[in-house]
Amino acid sequence: MSRSMISVPEGRRPALTLLMLVLLSACGPANVVVEGTFPEPLMEPLPLTMGIWYNEDFANHEFFDEAKSREESSWIVKTGAAQVQMWDKLLEGMFVDLVHMKGRPGPGQMNQVVDAVLIPHVVELQYAIPAHTNVKVYEIWMRYRFEMVTPGGKPITEWTMSSYGKTPTAFMQSDKGAVNLAAVMALRDAGANFATNFTRVPAVQEWLQQKWQKPARKKTAAKVSP
């Protein structure tokens, strides 16, 4: 985004700087750091040691929405810490062991021994503001992309998944509180969808069958007495 620069006489710079700071503080974007609690999945853990790798974009995920008019506010909503908190809680309950990888899996890397590694990405986020300011109902949609790779970084499969959250209409709260709650509800929905559908992903099903398939016993020829 281009910016225009205006030359100001030195004697007037302190007063102008103070004025600019006042204006920026009054018109700055609404900043929300998403915080919430997330339940453990009610399921029998899968007998797998699963690795997880959060890249920098995911662990520090945030979105910025610039105001379209003077009557609206710009928003910065930071979901990164809540994303990591929710996915850690979920995956620790889904698998017998969860291992945080020291680096992205790749050829020749000395990573921990795991059955596979999950790499989540947030590829899209949309939100809707309330039609009337006295009803603090916000909606948030998120779309994820998941990579599942071997400890050496070889692709196993990838798939996408959506989630949705909104503030209950009965809750009367601040705009920031409403946005935070909508984001928490979207994260909870993402966790529920993932836990329910992980083993239904066709390529994951195939991988699990191959991993858990017991090798057939070799038949030995029976000795026949002469």
N, C-alpha and C positions, 0 to 999 in steps of 0.2 A: 504494500500500500504506500503510495507516494505521499510525502508531506511537504507543505510549503513553509519556507523560513522567512521571517520578517526581521529586518534589522531594527534594533531599538537603541536609542542613545543610552550610554552607560549610566547616566544619572538616574534613569527611570527603571533600570533593570530590576533592582530589589523589589520595588513596588509591584512591577508586572509579574515577577516570579511568585510573589505571595498571592497575587490575584489568581494566577494559573493554578496554584496548589489548592486554593479554596474551591475553584471551579471543578477541578479533577476529583476532589474528595466528595463534592456534592453530586457529580454526574458519573462516578465510577461504576463499574459493573457490579451486580450482585454476585457475591462469591459464596458458594456452597461447597463444603467438604462433606461428602456423604458419610454418615455414621448410622449404624444400626446393629441389630442382633440377628443371627442366622441360626436356624435349628439344624441339628444333626439329622441325616437321612435315616428313616426308619426301615432298615433293610439289613439283610445278612451280608457282611462284607465279602466281596469277591476274593478268592484266594490268589491274589496277584500282588506283586510289589511294583507299584506304579510310580514312575518318575513324573515330575511336573517342572516345567520351565516357563517362568513369566519373563517375557522380554521387557525392555525398558518402557516401550510405548504402553504395554498393558499395565504394568505395575504403577505407572504414573498417569494413567488414562484420565483425560479431562476433555470437556467440550466447551466451546465458546459460541454463544449466539449473540450476535450484534443487534442492538435495537434498530428497528426499522423506522421509528419516529421518536419525537421528543416525549411523547406520552408513554412509551414503553421503556423497559430497562434492559440493558445488556446482562447476560448471565455467563458466569464461569462456574461450571459444575465439575468438581473433581471426584471421580469414582474409583481411582486407582487403588487406594488403601482398602476400601470396602470390597472391591473386586477380589483382591488377594485374600482378605479375611474370609469372605464367603466361600471361595473355591477351595481354600485350605480346609475349612470345616467340612465341606461336602465330601471332598475326596478322601479325607482321613476316615470318614465313615463308610465310604463305598468300597475301599480296598483294605486288605489286612495290613498293608504297609504303604506309606506315602513318602517318597524321597524327593527333596528339593535338589535339582541338578545344579552343579557348580558352573555349568556353561551350557550353551545350546549344543545338543548332541550333533556330532559330526565325525567323519572318518579320522581315526588316529587320536581322538580325544580320550583322556583318562577319566571317564565319567564313572559314577557309581553303578553297581550291578543292579539292573532293574529288568522287568519283563518288557516294558515299553515306556515311552515318554509322551505325555500330553503337552501340547503347546496351544494355549487359547489366544484368540485375537478378538477384539471388538472392531467389527468392520463398518458398523453403522449405528447411529443413535439419533432418534427423533423424539421431540416432545411437543405437547400441545398445552397452551396456556388456557386458563379459564375464560369463558365468554364474559362473565361478570366478576368484577373484583371482589364482591362480597361472598362469592362461593369459591373457596380455594381448592379447586379440583384440577390437578395437573396429571397428565398422562405421559409415560415414557415408554418408548419401544427401543429394544436393542437387538442387534443381530450379531451373532458370534460365528467365527470360523475356528474349527478345531483341527489341529494337525496331530496325528498319532504316528510316532516314528520309533524305530528301534534305538537301542542305546548308541549305536553307531551312526544314527541320523538317517537311516534308510526309510523312506516313506512306507507306512503300512496302509493308512487311509486318511482322508480328511472329509469333513462334513460341516454343514452350517445348521444353526439353530436360532430361533427367535425367542424373545421374552417380552413381557408386557407388565407394566405396573401403573397404578393410579392411586390417588389419594381418595379415601372414602368420602362421600358427600357429607357425612355427618360431622366430619372433623373441621372445626373452624380454627384456623391457625394462620401464622404468617406465611407470606409467599415462600420464603426460604424453607420453612418447616414443611410446607406442602411439596416442594420440589424434592427435598431430602426423602420424605416418606415415599413418594412415587418411585424414586430411584431404588430405595430399599425393597419395595414390593417387586420391582422389575428384576432385581438380583435374586430374590427368593424364588420368583417364577422360573428364572434361568436354572437355578439349582434343582428345582423339582423336575423340570423338563429333562435335564441332563441325566439325573438319577433314574428316571423312568425309561428313557429311550436309549441309553448308552448301549446296552446289550442287544438292542433291536436294529442298530445300524448294520446293514448287510455285511460290509467288509469287517466290522468288529466281530460279528457272529462267526464268520469264516475263520478269522484269526483265533478266536477262542476255541473253536472246534479243533483246529490243528494243534493248538497248544495243549489242550487237555485230552486229546485222543490217545488212548493207551495203545502202545505197540502190540501188534498181534503176536501171540505166542507161536513159536516155530513147532510144527508137528514133527515128532520123532517117529521113525519107522519102527513098528513093533517087530520084535524078534520072533521068528517062527522056528519051532523045534523041528529037527529033521524027522 
